[in-house]
Amino acid sequence: MIYLDSAATSFQKPAAVAYAMSRALRTMSSPGRGGYESAMAAADTLLDCRLALADLFCVKDPERVVFTSSATHGLNIAIRSLVRPGDRVVISGYEHNAVWRPLHGIGARVDVAASPLFDPDAALGAFRRKLPGAAAAVCTQVSNVFGFILPVDRIAAACREQGVPLIVDASQGAGGLGLDFDRLGCAFAAMPGHKGLLGPQGTGVLLCGTALPAPYMYGGTGSVSDQAEMPDFLPDRLEPGTHNVPGIAGLLEGVRWVSRKTPAALLAHERELLAALSELLAGDGRVRLFAAREPSCQAGVLSVQFRGMDCEDAAAHLAARDVAVRSGLHCAPLAHRTAGTQREGTVRFSFSPFNTLREVRDAAAAVKEMLA
């Protein structure tokens, strides 16, 4: 199988990820629940993972690195910490349902800073016009549909100028794009463990700024057990219950692998694959490519439409040829509305560090065979 759906979840992992998870199941219990060997081994693994993540994302205080079950979990914590019913919240035109639906559920007034695809200056301008008087802002680092890299650094600066707290959805950028959390000065940044960080499903990370976040769940933390309130310090305030120790052990190895290879090198590889596929499919009048003219505006995600062919049918044809892609709206209808593809959706090719140029050539051949 040629797996080109890493924007949904990474499938190929470093071998150390599975080994670490298996080892954790055999040797680790629950952290913070005892001073015996298996509990301390679990506590050490969690600390090592926090430190590795803090180093990768430039978080001075590793206690502000919180483990979640997913980016969606982290975004819900972040949004509920900042937003109240009726608040006006500015979001980009490329947000995932993990942002749109929590805001809708709270009853916030969602103000979309829509801008053309692959135009970072226009994206910044749209935010600047909307930010005055907003209660909060949310911006994805990379569109999960189109790979469009939004100018998060400049948007964060605009938010600081207006005194508007910013939440960054780093789901599609973590592991490929750099993220200097402390320099950004944003309130939160959320990401999954299972995409660019190459960890297992069921893991996620929330980076927390200086404000004390609101607990999303309540329960035991192994600390200050004699009080009814949740602890007023991180990470305990946001980590009630039993940790996913095998998942975090696997995430640690994924983060270590990414750090050794460096996000910049991994992004360069994925851009090489994207450029190769774009070149192989360009010039065919039946193929509409959503590729940036300026490569620096796009990460390793390429959306495509095939004229006269439903995107779901196209993905099924490719699956029959052992090419795994995703089709439809990709849980981001706002992005399709912004780009004008909401009615048809797209077929999405997304790359990982483990894909090769040969796989890209074989995938392009499968597309041409399908069209023929």
C-alpha positions in Angstrom: 0.0 0.0 0.0 1.1 3.5 -0.8 0.0 5.5 2.2 -0.6 9.2 1.4 -3.0 10.1 4.2 -0.7 11.3 6.9 -2.7 14.5 7.3 -5.3 12.2 8.9 -2.8 10.2 10.9 0.7 9.0 10.4 0.7 5.3 9.6 4.4 4.5 9.3 6.2 5.2 12.6 9.8 5.0 13.8 10.4 1.4 15.0 11.2 2.8 18.5 7.6 4.0 19.0 6.0 0.5 19.0 8.8 -0.9 21.1 8.5 1.8 23.7 4.7 1.2 23.9 5.2 -2.5 24.4 7.9 -1.9 27.0 5.7 0.5 28.9 2.9 -2.1 29.1 5.3 -4.6 30.6 7.2 -2.3 33.0 5.2 0.8 33.9 2.1 1.4 36.1 0.6 4.9 36.9 2.7 7.9 37.7 2.2 9.8 40.9 0.5 6.9 42.6 3.4 5.3 44.4 7.2 5.3 45.0 7.8 1.8 43.7 9.8 1.0 40.6 7.0 0.7 38.0 5.3 3.9 39.1 8.6 5.8 39.1 9.4 4.5 35.6 6.1 5.9 34.4 6.7 9.2 36.1 10.2 9.4 34.5 8.7 8.7 31.1 6.1 11.5 31.4 8.8 13.9 32.6 11.1 13.0 29.7 8.3 13.5 27.2 7.4 16.9 28.6 11.0 17.9 28.5 11.4 16.7 24.9 8.3 18.6 23.8 9.3 21.7 25.7 12.6 21.7 24.0 11.1 21.1 20.5 8.5 23.9 20.9 10.6 26.3 23.0 8.5 26.2 26.2 10.7 27.4 29.1 8.6 25.8 31.7 7.9 22.1 30.9 5.1 22.0 33.5 3.1 24.0 30.9 3.2 21.0 28.5 0.0 19.2 29.2 -0.9 15.7 27.9 -4.3 15.3 26.3 -6.0 12.6 24.4 -6.0 14.5 21.1 -5.7 18.0 19.6 -9.5 18.2 19.8 -9.4 17.6 23.5 -6.7 20.4 23.9 -8.6 22.8 21.7 -11.8 22.3 23.8 -9.8 23.1 27.0 -8.3 26.2 25.4 -11.5 27.5 24.0 -13.5 26.9 27.2 -10.8 28.7 29.2 -11.1 31.9 27.1 -14.6 32.0 25.6 -18.0 32.7 27.1 -21.5 32.6 25.5 -22.0 35.6 23.3 -18.2 36.4 23.0 -17.0 37.4 19.5 -14.1 35.1 18.4 -12.1 35.7 15.3 -11.0 32.6 13.4 -9.3 32.0 10.1 -11.2 30.8 7.1 -9.4 27.5 7.2 -10.3 26.1 10.7 -11.1 22.5 11.4 -14.4 21.4 13.1 -12.3 20.9 16.3 -12.4 24.7 16.5 -15.7 25.6 14.8 -17.9 23.1 16.7 -16.7 24.0 20.3 -17.3 27.7 19.5 -20.7 26.9 18.2 -21.5 24.7 21.2 -20.6 27.5 23.6 -22.7 30.0 21.8 -19.8 32.3 20.7 -20.2 34.7 17.8 -17.8 33.3 15.3 -16.3 36.0 13.1 -14.4 34.4 10.1 -11.3 36.3 8.8 -11.6 34.8 5.4 -8.8 35.3 2.9 -7.7 33.8 -0.5 -5.9 30.5 -0.6 -2.1 30.7 -0.4 -2.1 34.4 0.4 -0.5 35.0 3.8 -0.5 38.8 3.5 -4.3 38.7 2.9 -4.7 36.4 5.8 -2.9 38.8 8.1 -4.9 41.7 6.8 -8.2 39.9 7.4 -7.2 39.2 11.0 -6.1 42.8 11.5 -9.5 44.1 10.4 -11.5 41.7 12.7 -9.4 41.7 15.9 -10.4 45.0 17.6 -12.8 44.2 20.4 -12.7 40.4 20.0 -12.6 38.2 23.1 -10.2 35.7 21.5 -8.8 34.5 18.2 -8.0 31.0 16.9 -5.8 30.3 13.9 -4.6 27.1 12.4 -0.9 26.9 11.7 -1.5 24.8 8.5 -4.7 24.1 6.7 -5.4 20.3 6.9 -7.2 20.5 3.5 -4.8 22.5 1.4 -1.5 22.6 3.3 -1.7 26.4 3.3 0.7 27.8 5.9 -0.9 30.7 7.6 1.3 33.6 9.0 0.8 32.6 12.6 3.9 34.6 13.8 2.5 37.8 12.3 -1.1 37.1 13.4 0.2 36.5 17.0 1.9 39.9 16.9 -1.3 41.5 15.7 -3.2 39.8 18.6 -0.7 41.0 21.1 -1.1 44.6 19.8 -4.8 44.4 20.3 -4.7 42.5 23.6 -6.6 39.5 22.1 -5.6 36.1 23.4 -4.7 33.7 20.6 -5.1 29.9 20.4 -3.0 28.2 17.7 -4.1 24.9 16.2 -0.8 23.3 15.4 -2.3 20.0 14.4 -1.0 20.0 10.8 2.2 21.9 11.5 3.7 20.2 14.6 6.7 18.1 13.6 7.3 19.9 10.3 7.0 23.6 11.0 8.9 25.3 13.8 6.8 26.7 16.7 8.5 29.0 19.2 5.7 29.0 21.8 7.2 31.4 24.3 8.1 33.9 21.6 4.6 33.8 20.0 3.1 34.8 23.3 -0.1 33.0 22.5 -2.5 31.7 25.2 -2.5 28.1 24.0 -1.2 25.8 21.2 -2.8 22.4 20.7 -1.6 19.5 18.6 -2.1 15.7 18.2 0.6 13.2 18.9 -0.3 10.9 16.0 0.4 13.2 13.0 3.7 15.0 12.5 5.0 14.0 15.9 4.7 10.3 14.8 3.3 9.0 18.1 0.3 6.8 18.5 -3.4 7.7 18.3 -5.0 8.7 21.5 -2.2 11.2 22.4 -2.1 14.9 22.2 -0.4 18.0 23.7 -1.6 21.4 24.9 1.0 24.1 25.4 -0.3 26.6 28.0 0.7 30.3 28.4 0.7 32.2 31.6 -3.0 32.3 32.3 -4.4 29.6 34.5 -6.7 27.4 32.3 -10.1 26.2 33.3 -10.3 22.5 34.1 -12.1 20.5 31.4 -12.5 17.4 33.6 -12.4 16.9 37.4 -10.9 14.0 39.3 -7.9 12.6 41.0 -4.4 13.8 40.3 -2.3 12.3 43.0 -1.7 15.8 44.4 -3.5 18.0 47.0 -6.0 15.1 47.5 -7.5 16.7 50.6 -9.2 19.6 48.7 -12.4 19.5 46.6 -11.1 21.9 44.0 -8.8 21.0 41.2 -5.1 21.9 41.8 -4.3 25.5 40.8 -1.0 24.5 39.1 0.0 22.8 35.9 0.1 20.1 34.6 -2.1 18.6 37.4 -4.9 21.0 36.9 -5.6 19.6 33.4 -4.5 16.0 33.9 -7.0 14.2 36.1 -7.3 10.4 36.0 -4.9 7.8 34.8 -2.4 8.8 32.1 -2.1 7.0 28.8 1.4 5.8 29.8 2.0 3.5 26.8 0.8 6.2 24.4 3.1 8.8 26.0 6.0 6.4 25.9 5.4 6.0 22.2 5.0 9.8 21.7 8.3 10.4 23.4 10.1 8.2 20.9 8.3 9.9 18.0 9.3 13.4 19.3 12.9 12.2 19.8 13.0 10.9 16.2 11.6 14.2 14.8 14.1 16.2 16.9 17.0 14.2 15.6 15.9 14.5 11.9 14.8 18.2 12.5 11.4 19.5 11.5 13.1 21.6 8.7 14.5 18.6 7.0 11.3 16.7 7.3 9.3 19.6 5.8 11.8 19.9 2.9 11.4 16.2 2.1 7.6 16.4 2.1 7.7 19.5 -0.1 9.9 17.6 -2.5 7.3 14.9 -2.8 4.5 17.5 -3.2 6.4 19.2 -6.0 7.0 15.9 -7.7 3.3 14.9 -7.6 2.2 18.3 -8.8 4.6 18.1 -11.7 3.5 14.6 -12.7 -0.2 15.6 -12.6 0.1 19.1 -14.1 -1.0 19.7 -17.7 -3.8 17.3 -17.6 -7.0 19.2 -18.2 -9.0 16.8 -16.1 -6.9 17.5 -13.0 -7.3 20.7 -10.9 -4.4 21.1 -8.5 -4.5 23.3 -5.4 -0.7 24.0 -5.3 0.9 27.3 -4.2 3.0 29.2 -6.7 5.3 30.0 -3.8 6.5 26.7 -2.2 7.1 28.4 1.2 3.3 28.9 1.5 2.5 25.2 1.5 3.3 22.2 3.7 3.1 18.5 2.6 -0.6 18.4 1.7 -2.0 18.6 -1.8 -5.7 18.7 -2.6 -6.9 17.8 -6.1 -10.2 17.6 -8.0 -10.8 15.5 -11.0 -13.2 17.0 -13.5 -16.3 14.9 -14.1 -15.5 12.5 -11.3 -16.8 12.6 -7.8 -14.0 12.8 -5.2 -15.4 9.9 -3.2 -15.4 7.7 -6.4 -11.8 8.9 -7.2 -10.6 7.9 -3.7 -12.3 4.5 -4.0 -10.6 3.9 -7.4 -7.2 4.8 -6.0 -7.8 2.6 -2.9 -8.5 -0.3 -5.3 -5.0 0.4 -6.7 -3.5 0.4 -3.2 -3.1 4.2 -3.0 -4.5 5.5 0.3 -5.9 9.0 0.2 -8.7 10.9 1.8 -11.7 12.5 0.0 -14.6 14.8 1.0 -14.5 17.8 3.3 -11.8 16.5 5.7 -13.8 17.8 8.7 -13.1 21.4 7.6 -16.1 22.8 5.8 -14.9 26.4 6.5 -11.8 25.8 4.5 -13.8 24.5 1.6 -16.2 27.4 1.8 -13.3 29.8 1.8 -11.7 28.1 -1.2 -14.9 27.5 -3.1 -14.8 23.7 -3.0 -17.5 23.0 -0.5 -19.9 21.4 -3.0 -17.4 19.0 -4.5 -14.8 18.5 -1.8 -11.3 17.4 -2.7 -9.1 14.4 -2.9 -6.2 14.9 -0.5 -2.7 13.6 -0.9 -0.6 14.1 2.2 3.0 13.0 2.8 5.1 11.7 5.6 8.9 11.4 6.2 8.6 7.7 5.2 7.1 8.3 1.7 9.5 8.1 -1.3 9.7 9.6 -4.8 9.0 6.1 -6.2 5.7 6.0 -4.3 4.8 9.4 -5.7 5.5 8.2 -9.2 3.4 5.1 -8.7 0.6 7.1 -7.2 0.6 9.5 -10.2 0.5 6.4 -12.5 -2.5 5.1 -10.6 -4.2 8.5 -11.1 -3.6 8.4 -14.8 -4.8 4.9 -15.1 -7.9 5.8 -13.2 -8.6 8.8 -15.5 -8.0 6.6 -18.6 
